[in-house]
């Protein structure tokens, strides 16, 4: 679709410039102006944006060069008596382009509708925890619309659920690239990095998520969980206590808090958190610290407090 639109744009641009006689000097002046505008982005560290400006400059410069020789061809045809022929050619080309544009737009809308259809079906599979079928339908969705950032997000999350972290990261990064302020894939990517033991990257993503939504449970909990894994207990405790104020009935959160207080020899505080989840069913996929369960901690702490 992008290639098709590019060809349509080029053809229409040539037809327009041939008749209104755009001076190429204006295009070169525009290129210089864009170059000046791109400099602050390179200085501020936003190189990706600056590079896009440079691509635009290159494109304008190529157009300028192409138009210059296209004019010469047009003037030559006029002098040689082929003005009527070239005008008819332009008219025919314009009709073809308009027809192709309408046809392309109809196809594009059909593709968008199919993409949405497959995405909705994938959402149902995901909710039913049928992640493989969700992945299959999401790939069909993105095949029809490569700009469907929601489909890429859910695709990355589906791979995360089946612990395929490399694939998860690939699709979550695509979702973020398409929509940089999209919160869901940022949190999910942080989790994927964490599960893949890429703790430095995970911390960066969780901090970004926390800045986007300061009161989000997942951002504080994720950051606190990573700090716990790298044994930065004070930082972990600070984030986890913030997460607890938002949502206290999370088994893993209470387990980690109990562990931190236990490691800091604050046994009463540790016992309080372990008692909180004593009768709660262990969530599926939860991994115990050193294979020690809540009951083991409670028994050990109780004995120490009685001494």
N, C-alpha and C positions, 0 to 999 in steps of 0.2 A: 504493500500500500504506500509506503514512504517513497519508494522508487517511482511508482506511478505518479504520485503527486508532484515529485520533483521534475519529471518530464513535462507534465502539464504546466507547471509554473515556468519552466524554461521556455516552452513554446509560446505561451501567452506573453511572457516578458519580451521576447524577440519581436513578436507582432506589434506590441505596444510601442517599443522603442523605435521601430522602423518608421512609425507614422508620426510620433510626437517629437522625434529628434532629440532625445535626451543627450546632453553633452557628457562625454565620459569624464570630463574634469570634475563634475559634481560627484561622481562615484568615487573618484580618487580622494576628493576632499572628505567625503563621508568615511572612507577607510582610515584616514589620518585621525579624524575625530573619534572614531571607535577605538583606535589604538591608544589615544590619550585616556579615554574612559576606562580602558582595561588595566592601566598601570596601578591604580589604587588597589585592585583585587590581588595583584601579584605582591604588592607591598604588605597588604594586610594578611597574607597567607592563604587567601581563597584562590589558589592556583587553578582549580577546576573551572571556576567561572571565567577567569582570565583567559584560559585556553579556548573556551567557547567563543569569546570575543575574537580571538586570533583566527579561529576557523571561519568566522563570519567575514573577517577582513580578506582572507584568502579567497573566499567565494565571490565577494564583490570584485576583487581584482581580476579574477578569471572572467567574470561577466564583462568587465570593462574591456578587457583585451578582445574577447569574443565579439562584443558589440561593434568595436572599432572596425573590424574586418567585415562584419555583417553589413554595416553601412556602405562600405565600398562596393560590395557585391550588389546591394540594392540600387545604388547610384549607377553602377555599370549597366544593370538591366534596364533602368529608365532611359539612359542615353541610347541604348541599342534598340529601343522601341519595344521593349518587353514589359512596359509598365502595366498594361492591361493583364498580361499573363501572370505577372507576379501578384497583382491585386486579387485576381481570381484564385490564385494558389493560397494566398493568405485567407481569403474568405472560406475556401474549402477546408483549409487546415483548422480554422476557427470552429467551423461546424463539427468537424471530427473531434476536436478537443472538447467541445461542449458536450457532445454525445458521450464520449468516453468518461468525462467528469461525472455526468449524471449516472451512467452505468456503474462507475467505480464507487460513487457515493451509495448507491443502492446495495451493491455487494458489501460495502463497508458496514452499512447498517445491519445487514443480514449476519455478518461475522460477529458484530457486537452482540446481537440478540442471541446467537448460538453460544458465544462466550458466557453471557449471563446465565443462560439455561444450564450449561455444564457446571458453572460455579455454584448455582443454587442446589443442584443435585449433590455436589461435592460437600457442601455445608451439612447436608443431612447425613451423609456417610461419616463425616467428621464427628458430628454430635453422637452418632451411634458407635463411635470408636472403631469404625471400619476404615482404618487409615490407608490401607493399600488401594481400596476403591476410591477413596477421596483423592489420593495422589493421581490415579489414572484420569479421573474426571477433571481435575485441576489442570493437568497437562493439556487436555483437550481445550479447556477454557483459554489458556494462555496461547495456544496455537492459533486460535481465532482472533485473539486480541492481546498483543504483546505489551500493551500498556495497562493491563488489568492488575494494578498493584495489590488489590485485595486478594486476588487468586494467588499471586506470588507469596503473599504473607501466609495464607492458609497452607500453601504447598510447603513452605519452610517449616511451619508448625507441625504439619503432618510427619515430615521427615524427622523432626525433633522427637515426636512421640514414639517413633520406632528406633530411636537412638542412632539415626544416620546423620551424624553431626556435620559432616562435610557438605552433603547435599542440602541440609537445612540451612547452613550459612550461605550457600550460593543463592538460594531463592529469597531468603530474607534480605540479603544485600541488594538484590534486584528491586524488591519492594521499596526499600529505603531510597534507592537511587531514583526511582520514579516519583516518590513522595517523601521528601527529606524530613518532614515534620510528622510522619506517620508513627504514632507512639507504639502500637502493638508489635510491629516487627523489631523495633529497637529493643524492647524488653525481651522478646523471644530470642533475638540474636545474642543478647547478653547471656541468656540461659544456655544457649548452644555453645558459646565460648566457654562458659563455666563447666558444662558437662564434658567438654573436650579438653579440659585442663588448661585452657588459655586464659589464665586468671587476670593477667594485665589488661587484655582486651575486654574481658567481661566487666572489670571494674570501670573502665572508660565508658562502656555502654550504659551500665546501671547509673552512673553519675549523670550522664546525659539525660536519661529517663527521669531521674530525680529532679533535675532542673526544669524539665518540661512539665512535670506534674509532682510538685513537692509533697502532696498528700497521698501519693499512690503507695499502696501496700507492697506491690510487687517490686517496685524500685528499691525501697528501703530493705525489704527482706532479702532480695537478691544480692544487694551490696553487702549486707551483714553476713550473709551465708558465705560469700567469697572470702571476706576478711577472716571468717572463722576457719575456713579451709587452709588459709596461708598463715594461721596462728597469730593474727593481729587481733587479739581478743578484746582490747579496749575499743577499737574502732568498730568491731563486730557488735559488741554490746550496745554501743551508742545507736547504731542503725536498727538493730533488732528491737530495742525498746520503743523506738519511734514506730516501727511496724506493728508492735503489740498494741499500741494505743489505737491504731486504725482497725486492726483485726486480731483479736486475742485467741480465737479458737482454732488456731492452726497447729496441728500436731508437731510438724517438723520445727516450727518456730519455738514452741515450748520445750521441745527436746534439746535444741541447740542452746537455748537460754539456760536450761538446767545444767548442761555440760559446761558452759562457760563459768557459771557460778561454782560448779564442782571443781573445775581446774584452778579457780582463784581461791579455793578453800572457803568459800562462803556457803557453807553447807545448808543452813536454814533456807536461804534464798533458792538454792538448788532444789531442795526437797519440795518447796512450794510449787515450783514449775513442773517437777515430775509428778507430784500428786494431782496436778491439774489435768494431766492426760492419762492418769493411771487406769481408768476404766474405759478409755477411748480406744476403739479399734484401730490397729496400726494400718495406715493407708497403704494401698498397693504400690509396690516399687520403692517404698521407703527403706533406706539403708541405715542400719544402726551404727553408732559410734563404737568401734572395736567389738562389734557383735554383742555389746552389752545392752540389755533391754531396760525398760523403765523400772520394772520390778526389781531387777538386780541393783540398780542405782539406789532405789528407795531402801532396800534391805541394808546395803552397805552404809548409806548415809545415816540411817537410824541407829545402827550399831555404833558408829563413831560418835554420834551425839549423846548416846547413853553412857559412854565411857567418861 
